[in-house]
């Protein structure tokens, strides 16, 4: 049985439009990964950036006090991280 793949683009500009959104997401993830330690300073060693889905950052914490502090400072951390992006996209932080 022969499988046909459907091509949804006809020229390079259409292809570029499709990948532009992916490129923006990738750039945001790279920037977030680099900013994490810079913005959080010493606290970053207790909070490990695990994953991102949509506007939610998932974090692993290393201790109960670190978990409590993250919950208390969530809004402040989001604000500090979003300052570094052209368009704020981080909405919440969840603990894994």
C-alpha positions, 0 to 999 in steps of 0.5 A: 500500500502506498502512503501519500503525504499531503503537502500544505505549502507551495513556496518558501514564504508559506513554509517560513510562515509555518516555522516562524511560530515554532522558531519563536517558541524555541527562542523563548525556551532557550531564553527562559533556560538561560534566564532561570539561573540569572533571575533566580540567582541562588534560589535556582539551585533549589528549583529545577526548570523541568518543562513548559507547556503553553504558558505554564512552567513546571518546576521540580523543587528539592525541599519543602521550604523551597516549595513553600517559597516558590508558592509565595513568590510565584507572581514575582518570579513570573513578572521578573521572567516576563520582563525579558521577553518581547511579549509576556507569555509565562502565566503560571508556575506549577510544581511537579 
